[in-house]
Amino acid sequence: MKGILVKFFIIVLLTFAPFASFSQAKIRVNIENHIDSIYYLIKYTSDKSHCVIDTSSLSSGYKIFSNKTDYNEGIYVIADSKQNPLFEILIGKDQKFSIHVEELMDLKSYEVKGCKETESYFKVYSRTFYDRLHIKALESELKYHPENIRKIDSIKNELYKYQESMLRKDNDSFLNTYIKFTEDRPICDLPLCDERILNSRLLKNKLDKYFDNSSTTQTPELICNKIDEFVLSTDECQEIRDYILWYLYSKYFNPEKTENELVYIHLVDEYFSKLKIENLTENIRKEIIRRADVLRKITIGQVAPSFQYIDENGDIVDLDDIRSKFTVLFFYKPDCQKCIRDKRILGLIKKRRNDLTVLEINISEDNYNNVSHDIIKKYDVMTTPTIYLLNKNKEIIAKHIKAEEVEFHIIKR
């Protein structure tokens, strides 16, 4: 009898063994009134959603994504057959569930079965989305209804309480990370070393908020302090630290506010010249350091580097020989339409003022022999037109400004 039982269990194991290789992840998606041949599961790579992870199969009216192993936890995009995004989805630890959508534009119609974490994500996302729309509407009316500020504060407080109530007891839950990045938390309270944030837009969205160039309250010193705080918080997770550094490098390579060139210099001096950073070769490092050295010599308040060039009349022009109270350095190309416009505006300003000299420096390839390439490097000229405004001591008082702003900066002085 014992032998018969052993044989029976062996047969059972052999019979069901193939099922052990069945997929670990299985996500079923159904969208009412949306007829399409296939859906795509698209992965965020940091802030870019261009990496297709899986395609769906059809079963009982559901599009099914399945995989032999679990997907990496993070925020994914469900896209149509043309890879146009339909909606975002949180994929956490439990990856066997279904989503039924009655109406794509109505977040409250999304129904999840089989995964509490993903279900809670849609609830948090929906509540946060609609509350923020309400806040924006109230903010747009503040000028006429200043009492709206109390309503705004009340909504924010209630939203925060709701988000906190949705935090899971499992501290390692990706939903918890999502909620913390959605809230207005200080840097020190963010789970910045959770590598799953790289599989979402969470990190980029937070960085955008903290380092908004349009903010008039953020001085270069304040921005540099925030950078140091972020980097310190990610010191033990190099992949995230490197993403942050390259994000900031891109943001401040050519900043909207000229004074924020000091931020670029800080990034180079403190990080890019010292650390081993992903994709940073020695040649790239040398070029980055070279540009920082150029910029520190042409920041606001610095004496403009000396140079000579041959103007369009064939005369040698030396910056040191100029004795005007104000000098404009106008780097241009003859075939640049914006340059033609700015040249005309500068001409009009010059006619109105006898204390202004305009040096028109043609940096086109046809004029290469008349204008040293060294001048272009000295003044970090990457686009045309580029305008610098100097005072009588040849100190830079404004740069990268529009032609119509020149007189404003002169009057302001």
Contacts in CASP RR format, 6 or more apart in sequence:
PFRMAT RR
TARGET T0000
AUTHOR 0000-0000-0000
METHOD contacts of the structure
MODEL  1
MKGILVKFFIIVLLTFAPFASFSQAKIRVNIENHIDSIYYLIKYTSDKSH
CVIDTSSLSSGYKIFSNKTDYNEGIYVIADSKQNPLFEILIGKDQKFSIH
VEELMDLKSYEVKGCKETESYFKVYSRTFYDRLHIKALESELKYHPENIR
KIDSIKNELYKYQESMLRKDNDSFLNTYIKFTEDRPICDLPLCDERILNS
RLLKNKLDKYFDNSSTTQTPELICNKIDEFVLSTDECQEIRDYILWYLYS
KYFNPEKTENELVYIHLVDEYFSKLKIENLTENIRKEIIRRADVLRKITI
GQVAPSFQYIDENGDIVDLDDIRSKFTVLFFYKPDCQKCIRDKRILGLIK
KRRNDLTVLEINISEDNYNNVSHDIIKKYDVMTTPTIYLLNKNKEIIAKH
IKAEEVEFHIIKR
21 68 0 8 1.000
22 68 0 8 1.000
23 66 0 8 1.000
23 67 0 8 1.000
23 68 0 8 1.000
24 67 0 8 1.000
24 68 0 8 1.000
24 69 0 8 1.000
24 70 0 8 1.000
24 95 0 8 1.000
25 65 0 8 1.000
25 66 0 8 1.000
25 67 0 8 1.000
25 69 0 8 1.000
25 70 0 8 1.000
25 71 0 8 1.000
25 91 0 8 1.000
25 95 0 8 1.000
25 96 0 8 1.000
26 64 0 8 1.000
26 65 0 8 1.000
26 66 0 8 1.000
26 95 0 8 1.000
26 96 0 8 1.000
27 41 0 8 1.000
27 64 0 8 1.000
27 65 0 8 1.000
27 66 0 8 1.000
27 89 0 8 1.000
27 91 0 8 1.000
27 95 0 8 1.000
27 96 0 8 1.000
27 97 0 8 1.000
27 98 0 8 1.000
27 99 0 8 1.000
28 59 0 8 1.000
28 62 0 8 1.000
28 63 0 8 1.000
28 64 0 8 1.000
28 97 0 8 1.000
28 98 0 8 1.000
28 99 0 8 1.000
29 39 0 8 1.000
29 56 0 8 1.000
29 62 0 8 1.000
29 63 0 8 1.000
29 64 0 8 1.000
29 65 0 8 1.000
29 78 0 8 1.000
29 98 0 8 1.000
29 99 0 8 1.000
29 101 0 8 1.000
30 61 0 8 1.000
30 62 0 8 1.000
30 63 0 8 1.000
30 98 0 8 1.000
30 99 0 8 1.000
30 100 0 8 1.000
30 101 0 8 1.000
31 86 0 8 1.000
31 101 0 8 1.000
31 104 0 8 1.000
32 100 0 8 1.000
32 101 0 8 1.000
32 102 0 8 1.000
32 103 0 8 1.000
33 103 0 8 1.000
34 80 0 8 1.000
34 86 0 8 1.000
34 101 0 8 1.000
34 104 0 8 1.000
36 80 0 8 1.000
36 81 0 8 1.000
37 81 0 8 1.000
38 55 0 8 1.000
38 56 0 8 1.000
38 63 0 8 1.000
38 81 0 8 1.000
39 55 0 8 1.000
39 56 0 8 1.000
39 63 0 8 1.000
39 65 0 8 1.000
39 78 0 8 1.000
39 79 0 8 1.000
39 80 0 8 1.000
39 81 0 8 1.000
39 86 0 8 1.000
40 52 0 8 1.000
40 54 0 8 1.000
40 55 0 8 1.000
40 56 0 8 1.000
40 78 0 8 1.000
40 79 0 8 1.000
40 80 0 8 1.000
40 81 0 8 1.000
40 83 0 8 1.000
41 52 0 8 1.000
41 53 0 8 1.000
41 54 0 8 1.000
41 55 0 8 1.000
41 56 0 8 1.000
41 65 0 8 1.000
41 71 0 8 1.000
41 76 0 8 1.000
41 77 0 8 1.000
41 78 0 8 1.000
41 79 0 8 1.000
42 49 0 8 1.000
42 50 0 8 1.000
42 51 0 8 1.000
42 52 0 8 1.000
42 53 0 8 1.000
42 76 0 8 1.000
42 77 0 8 1.000
42 78 0 8 1.000
42 79 0 8 1.000
42 83 0 8 1.000
42 85 0 8 1.000
43 49 0 8 1.000
43 51 0 8 1.000
43 52 0 8 1.000
43 53 0 8 1.000
43 72 0 8 1.000
43 76 0 8 1.000
43 77 0 8 1.000
43 199 0 8 1.000
44 51 0 8 1.000
44 74 0 8 1.000
44 75 0 8 1.000
44 76 0 8 1.000
44 77 0 8 1.000
44 199 0 8 1.000
44 200 0 8 1.000
44 201 0 8 1.000
45 51 0 8 1.000
45 198 0 8 1.000
45 199 0 8 1.000
46 198 0 8 1.000
46 201 0 8 1.000
46 203 0 8 1.000
46 204 0 8 1.000
46 243 0 8 1.000
47 201 0 8 1.000
47 203 0 8 1.000
47 204 0 8 1.000
49 77 0 8 1.000
49 85 0 8 1.000
49 201 0 8 1.000
52 83 0 8 1.000
53 71 0 8 1.000
53 76 0 8 1.000
54 65 0 8 1.000
54 66 0 8 1.000
54 67 0 8 1.000
54 71 0 8 1.000
55 65 0 8 1.000
56 63 0 8 1.000
56 64 0 8 1.000
56 65 0 8 1.000
57 63 0 8 1.000
57 64 0 8 1.000
57 66 0 8 1.000
58 64 0 8 1.000
62 98 0 8 1.000
70 93 0 8 1.000
70 95 0 8 1.000
71 91 0 8 1.000
71 95 0 8 1.000
72 196 0 8 1.000
72 199 0 8 1.000
73 91 0 8 1.000
73 92 0 8 1.000
73 93 0 8 1.000
73 174 0 8 1.000
73 196 0 8 1.000
73 199 0 8 1.000
74 90 0 8 1.000
74 91 0 8 1.000
74 92 0 8 1.000
74 174 0 8 1.000
74 196 0 8 1.000
74 199 0 8 1.000
74 200 0 8 1.000
75 88 0 8 1.000
75 89 0 8 1.000
75 90 0 8 1.000
75 91 0 8 1.000
75 178 0 8 1.000
75 199 0 8 1.000
75 200 0 8 1.000
75 201 0 8 1.000
75 202 0 8 1.000
76 88 0 8 1.000
76 89 0 8 1.000
76 90 0 8 1.000
76 91 0 8 1.000
76 199 0 8 1.000
77 85 0 8 1.000
77 86 0 8 1.000
77 87 0 8 1.000
77 88 0 8 1.000
77 89 0 8 1.000
78 85 0 8 1.000
78 86 0 8 1.000
78 87 0 8 1.000
78 88 0 8 1.000
78 89 0 8 1.000
79 85 0 8 1.000
79 86 0 8 1.000
80 86 0 8 1.000
86 104 0 8 1.000
87 101 0 8 1.000
87 104 0 8 1.000
87 110 0 8 1.000
88 125 0 8 1.000
89 99 0 8 1.000
89 118 0 8 1.000
89 121 0 8 1.000
90 117 0 8 1.000
90 118 0 8 1.000
90 121 0 8 1.000
90 174 0 8 1.000
90 175 0 8 1.000
90 178 0 8 1.000
91 118 0 8 1.000
92 115 0 8 1.000
92 117 0 8 1.000
92 118 0 8 1.000
92 173 0 8 1.000
92 174 0 8 1.000
92 175 0 8 1.000
93 117 0 8 1.000
93 173 0 8 1.000
93 174 0 8 1.000
94 114 0 8 1.000
94 115 0 8 1.000
94 116 0 8 1.000
94 117 0 8 1.000
94 118 0 8 1.000
95 115 0 8 1.000
96 114 0 8 1.000
96 115 0 8 1.000
97 112 0 8 1.000
97 113 0 8 1.000
97 114 0 8 1.000
97 115 0 8 1.000
97 118 0 8 1.000
98 112 0 8 1.000
98 113 0 8 1.000
98 114 0 8 1.000
99 110 0 8 1.000
99 111 0 8 1.000
99 112 0 8 1.000
99 118 0 8 1.000
100 110 0 8 1.000
100 111 0 8 1.000
100 112 0 8 1.000
100 113 0 8 1.000
101 109 0 8 1.000
101 110 0 8 1.000
101 111 0 8 1.000
102 109 0 8 1.000
102 111 0 8 1.000
103 109 0 8 1.000
107 122 0 8 1.000
107 125 0 8 1.000
107 126 0 8 1.000
107 129 0 8 1.000
107 130 0 8 1.000
108 126 0 8 1.000
110 122 0 8 1.000
110 126 0 8 1.000
112 118 0 8 1.000
112 119 0 8 1.000
112 122 0 8 1.000
113 119 0 8 1.000
117 168 0 8 1.000
117 173 0 8 1.000
117 174 0 8 1.000
117 175 0 8 1.000
120 166 0 8 1.000
120 168 0 8 1.000
120 175 0 8 1.000
121 175 0 8 1.000
121 178 0 8 1.000
123 166 0 8 1.000
124 162 0 8 1.000
124 163 0 8 1.000
124 166 0 8 1.000
124 175 0 8 1.000
124 178 0 8 1.000
124 179 0 8 1.000
124 182 0 8 1.000
127 159 0 8 1.000
127 162 0 8 1.000
127 163 0 8 1.000
128 159 0 8 1.000
128 163 0 8 1.000
128 182 0 8 1.000
131 155 0 8 1.000
131 158 0 8 1.000
131 159 0 8 1.000
134 155 0 8 1.000
135 152 0 8 1.000
135 155 0 8 1.000
135 156 0 8 1.000
138 145 0 8 1.000
138 148 0 8 1.000
138 151 0 8 1.000
138 152 0 8 1.000
138 155 0 8 1.000
139 148 0 8 1.000
139 152 0 8 1.000
141 148 0 8 1.000
142 148 0 8 1.000
142 149 0 8 1.000
160 183 0 8 1.000
160 184 0 8 1.000
163 179 0 8 1.000
163 182 0 8 1.000
163 183 0 8 1.000
164 179 0 8 1.000
164 183 0 8 1.000
166 175 0 8 1.000
166 179 0 8 1.000
167 175 0 8 1.000
167 176 0 8 1.000
167 179 0 8 1.000
168 175 0 8 1.000
168 176 0 8 1.000
170 176 0 8 1.000
174 194 0 8 1.000
174 196 0 8 1.000
176 191 0 8 1.000
177 191 0 8 1.000
177 194 0 8 1.000
177 196 0 8 1.000
177 197 0 8 1.000
177 202 0 8 1.000
178 200 0 8 1.000
178 202 0 8 1.000
180 189 0 8 1.000
180 190 0 8 1.000
180 191 0 8 1.000
181 190 0 8 1.000
181 191 0 8 1.000
181 197 0 8 1.000
181 202 0 8 1.000
181 203 0 8 1.000
181 205 0 8 1.000
181 206 0 8 1.000
182 202 0 8 1.000
187 210 0 8 1.000
187 226 0 8 1.000
187 229 0 8 1.000
187 230 0 8 1.000
187 233 0 8 1.000
188 229 0 8 1.000
188 233 0 8 1.000
190 206 0 8 1.000
190 233 0 8 1.000
191 197 0 8 1.000
192 203 0 8 1.000
192 230 0 8 1.000
192 233 0 8 1.000
192 234 0 8 1.000
192 237 0 8 1.000
192 240 0 8 1.000
193 233 0 8 1.000
193 234 0 8 1.000
193 236 0 8 1.000
193 237 0 8 1.000
193 240 0 8 1.000
195 237 0 8 1.000
195 239 0 8 1.000
195 240 0 8 1.000
197 203 0 8 1.000
197 240 0 8 1.000
198 239 0 8 1.000
198 240 0 8 1.000
198 243 0 8 1.000
203 240 0 8 1.000
203 243 0 8 1.000
203 244 0 8 1.000
204 247 0 8 1.000
207 230 0 8 1.000
207 244 0 8 1.000
207 247 0 8 1.000
207 248 0 8 1.000
210 226 0 8 1.000
210 230 0 8 1.000
211 218 0 8 1.000
211 223 0 8 1.000
211 226 0 8 1.000
211 227 0 8 1.000
211 248 0 8 1.000
211 251 0 8 1.000
212 218 0 8 1.000
213 251 0 8 1.000
213 255 0 8 1.000
213 256 0 8 1.000
213 257 0 8 1.000
213 260 0 8 1.000
214 256 0 8 1.000
219 259 0 8 1.000
220 259 0 8 1.000
220 260 0 8 1.000
220 262 0 8 1.000
220 263 0 8 1.000
220 266 0 8 1.000
223 260 0 8 1.000
223 263 0 8 1.000
224 262 0 8 1.000
224 263 0 8 1.000
224 266 0 8 1.000
227 248 0 8 1.000
227 263 0 8 1.000
227 266 0 8 1.000
227 267 0 8 1.000
228 270 0 8 1.000
230 244 0 8 1.000
231 241 0 8 1.000
231 244 0 8 1.000
231 245 0 8 1.000
231 271 0 8 1.000
234 240 0 8 1.000
234 241 0 8 1.000
234 244 0 8 1.000
235 241 0 8 1.000
238 278 0 8 1.000
239 278 0 8 1.000
242 277 0 8 1.000
242 278 0 8 1.000
242 279 0 8 1.000
245 267 0 8 1.000
245 271 0 8 1.000
245 272 0 8 1.000
245 275 0 8 1.000
245 277 0 8 1.000
246 277 0 8 1.000
246 278 0 8 1.000
246 279 0 8 1.000
248 263 0 8 1.000
248 267 0 8 1.000
249 264 0 8 1.000
249 267 0 8 1.000
249 272 0 8 1.000
249 288 0 8 1.000
252 260 0 8 1.000
252 261 0 8 1.000
252 263 0 8 1.000
252 264 0 8 1.000
252 267 0 8 1.000
253 264 0 8 1.000
254 382 0 8 1.000
255 261 0 8 1.000
255 263 0 8 1.000
255 264 0 8 1.000
258 300 0 8 1.000
258 398 0 8 1.000
258 399 0 8 1.000
258 400 0 8 1.000
259 299 0 8 1.000
259 300 0 8 1.000
261 295 0 8 1.000
261 299 0 8 1.000
262 299 0 8 1.000
264 292 0 8 1.000
264 295 0 8 1.000
265 292 0 8 1.000
265 295 0 8 1.000
265 296 0 8 1.000
265 299 0 8 1.000
268 288 0 8 1.000
268 289 0 8 1.000
268 291 0 8 1.000
268 292 0 8 1.000
269 292 0 8 1.000
271 277 0 8 1.000
272 280 0 8 1.000
272 285 0 8 1.000
272 288 0 8 1.000
272 289 0 8 1.000
273 285 0 8 1.000
273 288 0 8 1.000
273 289 0 8 1.000
273 292 0 8 1.000
291 380 0 8 1.000
294 377 0 8 1.000
294 378 0 8 1.000
294 380 0 8 1.000
295 380 0 8 1.000
296 302 0 8 1.000
297 305 0 8 1.000
297 378 0 8 1.000
298 304 0 8 1.000
298 305 0 8 1.000
298 378 0 8 1.000
298 379 0 8 1.000
298 380 0 8 1.000
298 388 0 8 1.000
298 396 0 8 1.000
298 399 0 8 1.000
299 396 0 8 1.000
300 396 0 8 1.000
300 397 0 8 1.000
300 398 0 8 1.000
300 399 0 8 1.000
301 395 0 8 1.000
301 396 0 8 1.000
301 397 0 8 1.000
302 395 0 8 1.000
302 396 0 8 1.000
303 393 0 8 1.000
303 394 0 8 1.000
303 395 0 8 1.000
303 396 0 8 1.000
304 319 0 8 1.000
304 329 0 8 1.000
304 388 0 8 1.000
304 390 0 8 1.000
304 394 0 8 1.000
304 395 0 8 1.000
304 396 0 8 1.000
305 378 0 8 1.000
305 379 0 8 1.000
306 318 0 8 1.000
306 319 0 8 1.000
306 320 0 8 1.000
307 318 0 8 1.000
307 319 0 8 1.000
307 372 0 8 1.000
307 374 0 8 1.000
307 375 0 8 1.000
307 378 0 8 1.000
308 316 0 8 1.000
308 317 0 8 1.000
308 318 0 8 1.000
308 319 0 8 1.000
308 372 0 8 1.000
309 316 0 8 1.000
309 317 0 8 1.000
309 361 0 8 1.000
309 370 0 8 1.000
309 371 0 8 1.000
309 372 0 8 1.000
309 375 0 8 1.000
310 316 0 8 1.000
310 317 0 8 1.000
310 370 0 8 1.000
310 371 0 8 1.000
311 317 0 8 1.000
311 359 0 8 1.000
311 360 0 8 1.000
311 370 0 8 1.000
312 360 0 8 1.000
312 362 0 8 1.000
314 370 0 8 1.000
317 359 0 8 1.000
319 327 0 8 1.000
319 329 0 8 1.000
319 359 0 8 1.000
319 394 0 8 1.000
320 394 0 8 1.000
322 357 0 8 1.000
322 359 0 8 1.000
322 394 0 8 1.000
323 392 0 8 1.000
324 355 0 8 1.000
324 356 0 8 1.000
324 357 0 8 1.000
324 392 0 8 1.000
325 355 0 8 1.000
325 356 0 8 1.000
325 391 0 8 1.000
325 392 0 8 1.000
326 353 0 8 1.000
326 355 0 8 1.000
326 356 0 8 1.000
326 357 0 8 1.000
326 389 0 8 1.000
326 390 0 8 1.000
326 391 0 8 1.000
326 392 0 8 1.000
326 410 0 8 1.000
327 356 0 8 1.000
327 357 0 8 1.000
327 358 0 8 1.000
327 359 0 8 1.000
327 389 0 8 1.000
327 390 0 8 1.000
327 394 0 8 1.000
328 346 0 8 1.000
328 356 0 8 1.000
328 357 0 8 1.000
328 358 0 8 1.000
328 359 0 8 1.000
328 387 0 8 1.000
328 388 0 8 1.000
328 389 0 8 1.000
328 390 0 8 1.000
328 406 0 8 1.000
329 359 0 8 1.000
329 361 0 8 1.000
329 379 0 8 1.000
329 387 0 8 1.000
329 388 0 8 1.000
329 389 0 8 1.000
329 390 0 8 1.000
330 342 0 8 1.000
330 343 0 8 1.000
330 346 0 8 1.000
330 358 0 8 1.000
330 359 0 8 1.000
330 360 0 8 1.000
330 361 0 8 1.000
330 385 0 8 1.000
330 386 0 8 1.000
330 387 0 8 1.000
331 361 0 8 1.000
331 363 0 8 1.000
331 376 0 8 1.000
331 379 0 8 1.000
331 381 0 8 1.000
331 384 0 8 1.000
331 385 0 8 1.000
331 386 0 8 1.000
331 387 0 8 1.000
332 339 0 8 1.000
332 342 0 8 1.000
332 343 0 8 1.000
332 360 0 8 1.000
332 361 0 8 1.000
332 362 0 8 1.000
332 363 0 8 1.000
332 384 0 8 1.000
332 385 0 8 1.000
333 339 0 8 1.000
333 362 0 8 1.000
333 363 0 8 1.000
333 364 0 8 1.000
333 384 0 8 1.000
334 340 0 8 1.000
334 362 0 8 1.000
334 364 0 8 1.000
335 364 0 8 1.000
336 384 0 8 1.000
336 385 0 8 1.000
338 384 0 8 1.000
338 385 0 8 1.000
339 384 0 8 1.000
339 385 0 8 1.000
341 403 0 8 1.000
342 385 0 8 1.000
342 387 0 8 1.000
342 402 0 8 1.000
342 403 0 8 1.000
343 360 0 8 1.000
343 385 0 8 1.000
343 403 0 8 1.000
345 403 0 8 1.000
345 404 0 8 1.000
346 358 0 8 1.000
346 403 0 8 1.000
346 406 0 8 1.000
347 358 0 8 1.000
349 356 0 8 1.000
349 358 0 8 1.000
349 403 0 8 1.000
349 406 0 8 1.000
349 407 0 8 1.000
350 356 0 8 1.000
350 357 0 8 1.000
350 358 0 8 1.000
352 407 0 8 1.000
353 407 0 8 1.000
353 410 0 8 1.000
356 410 0 8 1.000
361 371 0 8 1.000
361 375 0 8 1.000
362 370 0 8 1.000
362 371 0 8 1.000
363 371 0 8 1.000
363 375 0 8 1.000
363 376 0 8 1.000
363 381 0 8 1.000
363 384 0 8 1.000
375 381 0 8 1.000
379 386 0 8 1.000
379 388 0 8 1.000
385 403 0 8 1.000
386 400 0 8 1.000
387 398 0 8 1.000
387 399 0 8 1.000
387 400 0 8 1.000
387 401 0 8 1.000
387 402 0 8 1.000
387 403 0 8 1.000
387 406 0 8 1.000
388 396 0 8 1.000
388 398 0 8 1.000
388 399 0 8 1.000
389 396 0 8 1.000
389 397 0 8 1.000
389 398 0 8 1.000
389 399 0 8 1.000
389 401 0 8 1.000
389 406 0 8 1.000
389 409 0 8 1.000
389 410 0 8 1.000
390 396 0 8 1.000
390 397 0 8 1.000
391 397 0 8 1.000
391 413 0 8 1.000
397 409 0 8 1.000
397 413 0 8 1.000
398 405 0 8 1.000
398 406 0 8 1.000
398 409 0 8 1.000
401 409 0 8 1.000
END
